[in-house]
Amino acid sequence: MTPFVRSLSKTAVLARLRPLSIRQDIYVKVAVISDIHGNVPALESVTADIDQWQPDSVIVDGDIINRGPLSRDCLEFVLARQKSDDWRIVRGNHEDYVLECAAAEDTAVDPAFEVRQFAHWTYLQVAEYVPLLANLPEQHSVCAPDGTELRVMHGSMRDNRDGVYPQTTDAELREQIAPAPKVFVTGHTHRPLIRQVDATTIVNVGSVGAPFDGDRQLSYGRFTWTTRLGWQSEVVRLPYDYEQVEQDYKTSGFLDEAGPLAQLMLVELRRAGGLVYRWAGQYQEAVLTGEISLEESVRAVLDDDDLRPFLGAPGWSAASLVNGTK
């Protein structure tokens, strides 16, 4: 063999070995998705990206259902991947909302029912899965070879409706994650973030189906553990078919049958920002006491100047707010 050929052969061998040596150093790869909320196009897009990345484990951190048009489809999609690829599922607060609807004996159409009508609509879509939802765990942990823990919960250790926000203080975070793992992974708020508190990395993976940080792109978390670096965290953003999910709002019946709050949820989707809390702070008490109807209160919120750019088919238009028509 000539020296030139020998040199080429050595380079080729190194090129083949280098990716293998990198792969050998990565002992754990974990993907965490959360807050799908019945958004099939977003779920399909994030799954395609995860399949390409090929993690060792995929954890679905709750809120697969409710607050969106195709809850049954999303739930059955995730359950199919649980069966075929051992996806792990954690229960979120919207699974709990649906369980509360299943347990409710009084379904009289009154203001209280109208406020939760969107959850009752979802319950009717997934009723046969209620026993399964009730048995979902509240957390899932992955332990690295060095014994360090990555812990996944929908909210916090205190409650699955207790969110980790950018403005949450370090002192409160210590309470929310106690006992502190090496990595604490959460969702619920629909706002992705990565923070360090003491020896713990805290990651909010955001939302697949309805981001609330002003960016319509879905988000999810990638986590790797290596012998050299330990745990590393990343939040990934991806586009998906926004036009299709808007059509799903209409064709599924969610927009027309799940009550006026469904209108707010469509606008939340478009602006990538929450509105239900704005409505609740201003009008929920008045709606529950009968001072104003739910529909009137939703129209009042949607009449805010900052929301008018996000109105229109398949939902209510700005003209409909003036004319009082749908």
C-alpha positions as a Markdown table, in Angstrom:
| # | Residue | x | y | z |
|---|---|---|---|---|
| 1 | Met | 0.0 | 0.0 | 0.0 |
| 2 | Thr | 1.4 | 3.4 | -0.9 |
| 3 | Pro | 1.8 | 6.1 | 1.9 |
| 4 | Phe | -1.0 | 8.2 | 0.2 |
| 5 | Val | -3.4 | 5.3 | 0.2 |
| 6 | Arg | -2.5 | 4.4 | 3.7 |
| 7 | Ser | -3.2 | 8.0 | 4.8 |
| 8 | Leu | -6.6 | 8.0 | 3.1 |
| 9 | Ser | -7.4 | 4.7 | 4.8 |
| 10 | Lys | -6.5 | 6.0 | 8.2 |
| 11 | Thr | -8.6 | 9.1 | 7.7 |
| 12 | Ala | -11.6 | 7.0 | 6.6 |
| 13 | Val | -11.2 | 4.8 | 9.7 |
| 14 | Leu | -11.1 | 7.9 | 12.0 |
| 15 | Ala | -14.2 | 9.4 | 10.2 |
| 16 | Arg | -16.1 | 6.2 | 10.9 |
| 17 | Leu | -14.9 | 5.9 | 14.5 |
| 18 | Arg | -15.5 | 9.6 | 15.5 |
| 19 | Pro | -19.3 | 9.5 | 15.4 |
| 20 | Leu | -19.3 | 6.2 | 17.2 |
| 21 | Ser | -17.1 | 7.5 | 20.0 |
| 22 | Ile | -19.5 | 10.4 | 20.5 |
| 23 | Arg | -22.5 | 8.1 | 20.6 |
| 24 | Gln | -20.7 | 5.9 | 23.1 |
| 25 | Asp | -20.3 | 8.9 | 25.5 |
| 26 | Ile | -24.1 | 9.6 | 25.4 |
| 27 | Tyr | -25.6 | 7.1 | 27.8 |
| 28 | Val | -29.1 | 8.7 | 28.2 |
| 29 | Lys | -31.2 | 10.7 | 25.7 |
| 30 | Val | -34.7 | 11.8 | 26.9 |
| 31 | Ala | -37.4 | 13.8 | 25.1 |
| 32 | Val | -40.2 | 15.5 | 27.1 |
| 33 | Ile | -43.3 | 16.9 | 25.6 |
| 34 | Ser | -46.1 | 18.6 | 27.4 |
| 35 | Asp | -49.4 | 20.4 | 27.0 |
| 36 | Ile | -50.6 | 19.0 | 23.7 |
| 37 | His | -54.2 | 20.1 | 24.2 |
| 38 | Gly | -55.8 | 18.3 | 21.4 |
| 39 | Asn | -53.6 | 19.8 | 18.7 |
| 40 | Val | -52.9 | 17.0 | 16.2 |
| 41 | Pro | -50.8 | 18.8 | 13.7 |
| 42 | Ala | -48.4 | 20.0 | 16.4 |
| 43 | Leu | -48.2 | 16.5 | 17.9 |
| 44 | Glu | -47.4 | 15.0 | 14.6 |
| 45 | Ser | -44.7 | 17.6 | 14.0 |
| 46 | Val | -43.0 | 17.1 | 17.3 |
| 47 | Thr | -43.2 | 13.3 | 17.0 |
| 48 | Ala | -41.4 | 13.4 | 13.6 |
| 49 | Asp | -38.6 | 15.5 | 15.1 |
| 50 | Ile | -38.3 | 13.1 | 18.1 |
| 51 | Asp | -38.2 | 10.1 | 15.9 |
| 52 | Gln | -35.4 | 11.6 | 14.0 |
| 53 | Trp | -33.5 | 12.4 | 17.2 |
| 54 | Gln | -34.0 | 8.8 | 18.5 |
| 55 | Pro | -34.1 | 9.3 | 22.2 |
| 56 | Asp | -33.9 | 6.4 | 24.7 |
| 57 | Ser | -37.1 | 7.6 | 26.4 |
| 58 | Val | -40.0 | 9.8 | 25.6 |
| 59 | Ile | -42.1 | 11.3 | 28.5 |
| 60 | Val | -45.4 | 13.0 | 27.9 |
| 61 | Asp | -45.8 | 15.4 | 30.7 |
| 62 | Gly | -49.6 | 15.8 | 30.9 |
| 63 | Asp | -52.4 | 17.8 | 29.3 |
| 64 | Ile | -52.7 | 15.7 | 26.3 |
| 65 | Ile | -56.4 | 16.5 | 26.2 |
| 66 | Asn | -58.8 | 19.4 | 26.7 |
| 67 | Arg | -58.5 | 23.1 | 25.7 |
| 68 | Gly | -58.3 | 22.1 | 22.1 |
| 69 | Pro | -60.2 | 20.4 | 19.3 |
| 70 | Leu | -59.0 | 16.8 | 18.9 |
| 71 | Ser | -58.4 | 15.4 | 22.4 |
| 72 | Arg | -59.4 | 11.8 | 21.5 |
| 73 | Asp | -57.2 | 11.7 | 18.5 |
| 74 | Cys | -54.2 | 13.0 | 20.5 |
| 75 | Leu | -54.8 | 10.6 | 23.4 |
| 76 | Glu | -55.1 | 7.6 | 21.1 |
| 77 | Phe | -51.9 | 8.7 | 19.3 |
| 78 | Val | -50.0 | 8.9 | 22.5 |
| 79 | Leu | -51.4 | 5.6 | 23.8 |
| 80 | Ala | -50.4 | 3.9 | 20.5 |
| 81 | Arg | -46.8 | 5.2 | 21.0 |
| 82 | Gln | -46.9 | 4.0 | 24.6 |
| 83 | Lys | -47.7 | 0.6 | 23.4 |
| 84 | Ser | -45.2 | 0.5 | 20.4 |
| 85 | Asp | -42.3 | 2.6 | 21.8 |
| 86 | Asp | -42.8 | 2.6 | 25.6 |
| 87 | Trp | -43.7 | 6.3 | 25.8 |
| 88 | Arg | -44.3 | 7.3 | 29.5 |
| 89 | Ile | -47.3 | 9.4 | 30.4 |
| 90 | Val | -47.7 | 11.8 | 33.4 |
| 91 | Arg | -51.1 | 13.1 | 34.4 |
| 92 | Gly | -51.7 | 16.9 | 34.0 |
| 93 | Asn | -54.3 | 19.2 | 35.4 |
| 94 | His | -56.5 | 19.0 | 32.3 |
| 95 | Glu | -56.7 | 15.2 | 32.6 |
| 96 | Asp | -57.9 | 16.1 | 36.2 |
| 97 | Tyr | -60.5 | 18.5 | 34.8 |
| 98 | Val | -62.0 | 15.8 | 32.6 |
| 99 | Leu | -62.0 | 13.4 | 35.6 |
| 100 | Glu | -63.9 | 16.0 | 37.6 |
| 101 | Cys | -66.5 | 16.2 | 34.8 |
| 102 | Ala | -66.8 | 12.4 | 34.8 |
| 103 | Ala | -67.5 | 12.5 | 38.6 |
| 104 | Ala | -69.9 | 15.4 | 38.4 |
| 105 | Glu | -73.6 | 14.3 | 39.0 |
| 106 | Asp | -75.1 | 17.7 | 38.2 |
| 107 | Thr | -75.0 | 18.7 | 34.5 |
| 108 | Ala | -77.7 | 21.3 | 34.6 |
| 109 | Val | -77.0 | 24.1 | 32.2 |
| 110 | Asp | -76.2 | 27.0 | 34.6 |
| 111 | Pro | -73.4 | 29.5 | 34.7 |
| 112 | Ala | -71.1 | 27.1 | 36.5 |
| 113 | Phe | -71.6 | 24.4 | 33.9 |
| 114 | Glu | -71.1 | 26.9 | 31.1 |
| 115 | Val | -67.7 | 27.8 | 32.5 |
| 116 | Arg | -66.6 | 24.2 | 32.4 |
| 117 | Gln | -68.5 | 23.3 | 29.3 |
| 118 | Phe | -65.3 | 23.0 | 27.2 |
| 119 | Ala | -64.0 | 20.3 | 29.6 |
| 120 | His | -67.4 | 18.5 | 29.6 |
| 121 | Trp | -67.2 | 18.5 | 25.8 |
| 122 | Thr | -63.8 | 16.9 | 26.0 |
| 123 | Tyr | -65.0 | 14.4 | 28.5 |
| 124 | Leu | -67.7 | 13.2 | 26.1 |
| 125 | Gln | -65.0 | 12.6 | 23.5 |
| 126 | Val | -62.8 | 10.5 | 25.8 |
| 127 | Ala | -65.3 | 9.0 | 28.3 |
| 128 | Glu | -64.2 | 5.4 | 27.7 |
| 129 | Tyr | -60.6 | 6.3 | 28.7 |
| 130 | Val | -61.6 | 7.8 | 32.1 |
| 131 | Pro | -60.3 | 4.7 | 34.1 |
| 132 | Leu | -57.0 | 4.9 | 32.3 |
| 133 | Leu | -56.6 | 8.7 | 32.9 |
| 134 | Ala | -57.4 | 8.2 | 36.6 |
| 135 | Asn | -54.5 | 5.8 | 36.9 |
| 136 | Leu | -51.9 | 7.9 | 35.3 |
| 137 | Pro | -48.9 | 8.7 | 37.6 |
| 138 | Glu | -48.2 | 12.2 | 38.8 |
| 139 | Gln | -44.4 | 12.0 | 38.0 |
| 140 | His | -41.8 | 10.0 | 36.2 |
| 141 | Ser | -38.1 | 9.9 | 36.9 |
| 142 | Val | -35.0 | 8.8 | 34.8 |
| 143 | Cys | -31.8 | 8.0 | 36.7 |
| 144 | Ala | -28.5 | 8.4 | 34.9 |
| 145 | Pro | -25.7 | 5.8 | 35.4 |
| 146 | Asp | -24.1 | 8.1 | 38.1 |
| 147 | Gly | -27.4 | 8.0 | 40.1 |
| 148 | Thr | -28.5 | 11.6 | 39.3 |
| 149 | Glu | -32.2 | 12.0 | 38.8 |
| 150 | Leu | -34.2 | 13.8 | 36.0 |
| 151 | Arg | -37.7 | 14.2 | 37.4 |
| 152 | Val | -40.7 | 15.1 | 35.3 |
| 153 | Met | -43.9 | 16.5 | 36.8 |
| 154 | His | -46.7 | 18.5 | 35.1 |
| 155 | Gly | -46.6 | 21.4 | 37.6 |
| 156 | Ser | -44.6 | 21.1 | 40.8 |
| 157 | Met | -44.1 | 18.8 | 43.7 |
| 158 | Arg | -46.9 | 20.7 | 45.5 |
| 159 | Asp | -49.6 | 20.4 | 42.8 |
| 160 | Asn | -50.0 | 19.8 | 39.1 |
| 161 | Arg | -51.6 | 23.3 | 38.8 |
| 162 | Asp | -48.7 | 25.0 | 40.5 |
| 163 | Gly | -46.6 | 26.4 | 37.7 |
| 164 | Val | -43.0 | 27.5 | 37.4 |
| 165 | Tyr | -42.8 | 30.9 | 35.7 |
| 166 | Pro | -40.0 | 33.2 | 34.7 |
| 167 | Gln | -40.9 | 35.5 | 37.7 |
| 168 | Thr | -41.0 | 32.7 | 40.2 |
| 169 | Thr | -38.4 | 33.4 | 42.9 |
| 170 | Asp | -35.6 | 31.1 | 43.8 |
| 171 | Ala | -37.0 | 30.6 | 47.3 |
| 172 | Glu | -40.4 | 29.5 | 45.9 |
| 173 | Leu | -38.7 | 27.2 | 43.4 |
| 174 | Arg | -36.8 | 25.4 | 46.2 |
| 175 | Glu | -40.2 | 24.6 | 47.7 |
| 176 | Gln | -41.7 | 23.6 | 44.3 |
| 177 | Ile | -39.0 | 21.0 | 43.5 |
| 178 | Ala | -38.2 | 19.6 | 47.0 |
| 179 | Pro | -36.6 | 17.2 | 47.4 |
| 180 | Ala | -34.4 | 18.6 | 44.7 |
| 181 | Pro | -33.3 | 16.3 | 41.9 |
| 182 | Lys | -30.4 | 17.1 | 39.5 |
| 183 | Val | -32.9 | 18.1 | 36.8 |
| 184 | Phe | -36.5 | 19.1 | 37.4 |
| 185 | Val | -38.7 | 19.1 | 34.3 |
| 186 | Thr | -42.1 | 20.8 | 34.2 |
| 187 | Gly | -44.8 | 22.2 | 31.8 |
| 188 | His | -48.2 | 23.6 | 32.6 |
| 189 | Thr | -47.5 | 27.3 | 32.1 |
| 190 | His | -46.9 | 27.0 | 28.3 |
| 191 | Arg | -43.8 | 29.2 | 28.7 |
| 192 | Pro | -40.5 | 27.5 | 28.2 |
| 193 | Leu | -37.5 | 28.4 | 30.3 |
| 194 | Ile | -34.3 | 27.0 | 31.8 |
| 195 | Arg | -33.1 | 28.1 | 35.2 |
| 196 | Gln | -30.5 | 27.0 | 37.7 |
| 197 | Val | -31.2 | 27.0 | 41.4 |
| 198 | Asp | -28.5 | 25.7 | 43.6 |
| 199 | Ala | -27.4 | 22.3 | 42.1 |
| 200 | Thr | -30.7 | 21.8 | 40.2 |
| 201 | Thr | -31.4 | 22.7 | 36.6 |
| 202 | Ile | -35.1 | 23.5 | 36.2 |
| 203 | Val | -36.6 | 23.2 | 32.7 |
| 204 | Asn | -40.1 | 24.2 | 31.7 |
| 205 | Val | -40.5 | 22.5 | 28.3 |
| 206 | Gly | -43.4 | 24.8 | 27.3 |
| 207 | Ser | -46.2 | 23.6 | 25.2 |
| 208 | Val | -46.6 | 21.5 | 22.1 |
| 209 | Gly | -50.2 | 22.5 | 21.4 |
| 210 | Ala | -50.6 | 26.1 | 22.7 |
| 211 | Pro | -47.4 | 28.1 | 23.5 |
| 212 | Phe | -48.0 | 31.3 | 25.6 |
| 213 | Asp | -44.7 | 33.1 | 25.2 |
| 214 | Gly | -45.5 | 35.0 | 22.0 |
| 215 | Asp | -44.0 | 32.4 | 19.7 |
| 216 | Arg | -46.5 | 30.2 | 17.8 |
| 217 | Gln | -43.9 | 27.5 | 17.3 |
| 218 | Leu | -44.3 | 24.4 | 19.5 |
| 219 | Ser | -41.7 | 23.6 | 22.1 |
| 220 | Tyr | -40.3 | 20.5 | 23.7 |
| 221 | Gly | -37.3 | 19.4 | 25.8 |
| 222 | Arg | -34.3 | 17.4 | 24.9 |
| 223 | Phe | -32.1 | 16.0 | 27.7 |
| 224 | Thr | -28.8 | 14.1 | 27.4 |
| 225 | Trp | -26.5 | 12.7 | 30.0 |
| 226 | Thr | -22.9 | 11.9 | 29.2 |
| 227 | Thr | -20.0 | 10.8 | 31.3 |
| 228 | Arg | -18.1 | 13.9 | 30.4 |
| 229 | Leu | -20.8 | 16.6 | 30.9 |
| 230 | Gly | -23.5 | 15.0 | 33.0 |
| 231 | Trp | -27.1 | 16.3 | 32.3 |
| 232 | Gln | -27.5 | 18.8 | 29.5 |
| 233 | Ser | -30.8 | 20.5 | 28.7 |
| 234 | Glu | -32.2 | 22.1 | 25.5 |
| 235 | Val | -35.6 | 23.5 | 24.5 |
| 236 | Val | -36.4 | 22.9 | 20.8 |
| 237 | Arg | -38.9 | 25.1 | 18.8 |
| 238 | Leu | -40.6 | 23.8 | 15.7 |
| 239 | Pro | -43.3 | 25.1 | 13.3 |
| 240 | Tyr | -46.3 | 23.1 | 12.4 |
| 241 | Asp | -49.5 | 23.3 | 10.3 |
| 242 | Tyr | -51.3 | 26.3 | 11.9 |
| 243 | Glu | -54.0 | 26.4 | 9.2 |
| 244 | Gln | -54.9 | 22.7 | 9.8 |
| 245 | Val | -55.4 | 23.2 | 13.6 |
| 246 | Glu | -57.7 | 26.2 | 12.9 |
| 247 | Gln | -59.8 | 24.0 | 10.7 |
| 248 | Asp | -59.8 | 21.3 | 13.3 |
| 249 | Tyr | -61.4 | 23.9 | 15.7 |
| 250 | Lys | -64.3 | 24.1 | 13.3 |
| 251 | Thr | -64.7 | 20.6 | 11.9 |
| 252 | Ser | -64.4 | 18.9 | 15.3 |
| 253 | Gly | -67.3 | 20.8 | 16.7 |
| 254 | Phe | -65.2 | 22.3 | 19.5 |
| 255 | Leu | -65.7 | 25.9 | 18.4 |
| 256 | Asp | -69.5 | 25.6 | 18.1 |
| 257 | Glu | -70.2 | 23.1 | 20.9 |
| 258 | Ala | -67.7 | 23.6 | 23.7 |
| 259 | Gly | -69.1 | 27.0 | 24.9 |
| 260 | Pro | -67.9 | 30.6 | 24.5 |
| 261 | Leu | -64.5 | 30.0 | 26.2 |
| 262 | Ala | -63.6 | 28.0 | 23.1 |
| 263 | Gln | -63.4 | 31.3 | 21.3 |
| 264 | Leu | -60.8 | 32.6 | 23.7 |
| 265 | Met | -58.8 | 29.4 | 23.2 |
| 266 | Leu | -58.7 | 29.9 | 19.5 |
| 267 | Val | -57.4 | 33.5 | 19.9 |
| 268 | Glu | -54.9 | 32.2 | 22.5 |
| 269 | Leu | -53.6 | 29.8 | 19.8 |
| 270 | Arg | -53.2 | 32.6 | 17.2 |
| 271 | Arg | -51.5 | 35.1 | 19.5 |
| 272 | Ala | -49.5 | 32.5 | 21.4 |
| 273 | Gly | -50.6 | 34.1 | 24.7 |
| 274 | Gly | -53.0 | 33.2 | 27.4 |
| 275 | Leu | -56.5 | 34.8 | 27.7 |
| 276 | Val | -58.6 | 32.6 | 30.0 |
| 277 | Tyr | -56.8 | 34.1 | 33.1 |
| 278 | Arg | -57.6 | 37.6 | 31.8 |
| 279 | Trp | -61.2 | 36.6 | 31.4 |
| 280 | Ala | -61.3 | 34.9 | 34.8 |
| 281 | Gly | -59.8 | 37.9 | 36.6 |
| 282 | Gln | -62.3 | 40.3 | 35.1 |
| 283 | Tyr | -65.5 | 38.4 | 34.7 |
| 284 | Gln | -65.6 | 34.9 | 36.2 |
| 285 | Glu | -67.2 | 35.9 | 39.5 |
| 286 | Ala | -69.8 | 38.1 | 37.7 |
| 287 | Val | -70.6 | 35.2 | 35.4 |
| 288 | Leu | -71.1 | 32.7 | 38.2 |
| 289 | Thr | -73.4 | 35.1 | 40.1 |
| 290 | Gly | -75.4 | 35.8 | 37.0 |
| 291 | Glu | -74.6 | 39.5 | 36.7 |
| 292 | Ile | -73.4 | 38.9 | 33.1 |
| 293 | Ser | -73.7 | 36.0 | 30.7 |
| 294 | Leu | -70.6 | 34.0 | 29.8 |
| 295 | Glu | -71.0 | 34.9 | 26.1 |
| 296 | Glu | -71.3 | 38.6 | 26.9 |
| 297 | Ser | -68.1 | 38.4 | 29.1 |
| 298 | Val | -66.2 | 36.6 | 26.3 |
| 299 | Arg | -67.3 | 39.3 | 23.8 |
| 300 | Ala | -66.1 | 42.0 | 26.2 |
| 301 | Val | -62.6 | 40.4 | 26.5 |
| 302 | Leu | -62.3 | 39.9 | 22.7 |
| 303 | Asp | -63.3 | 43.6 | 22.2 |
| 304 | Asp | -59.9 | 44.6 | 23.8 |
| 305 | Asp | -57.9 | 46.5 | 21.3 |
| 306 | Asp | -54.9 | 44.2 | 21.5 |
| 307 | Leu | -56.9 | 41.2 | 20.4 |
| 308 | Arg | -58.7 | 42.6 | 17.3 |
| 309 | Pro | -55.8 | 41.5 | 15.0 |
| 310 | Phe | -56.4 | 37.9 | 16.0 |
| 311 | Leu | -60.1 | 37.7 | 15.4 |
| 312 | Gly | -61.9 | 36.2 | 12.4 |
| 313 | Ala | -63.0 | 33.0 | 10.8 |
| 314 | Pro | -63.4 | 30.3 | 11.8 |
| 315 | Gly | -64.1 | 32.2 | 15.1 |
| 316 | Trp | -65.9 | 35.4 | 15.9 |
| 317 | Ser | -65.0 | 38.5 | 13.8 |
| 318 | Ala | -64.6 | 42.0 | 15.1 |
| 319 | Ala | -67.9 | 42.9 | 13.4 |
| 320 | Ser | -69.7 | 40.1 | 15.3 |
| 321 | Leu | -68.6 | 41.7 | 18.6 |
| 322 | Val | -70.3 | 45.0 | 17.5 |
| 323 | Asn | -73.4 | 43.3 | 16.1 |
| 324 | Gly | -73.8 | 40.7 | 18.7 |
| 325 | Thr | -73.8 | 37.8 | 16.1 |
| 326 | Lys | -71.6 | 34.8 | 15.8 |
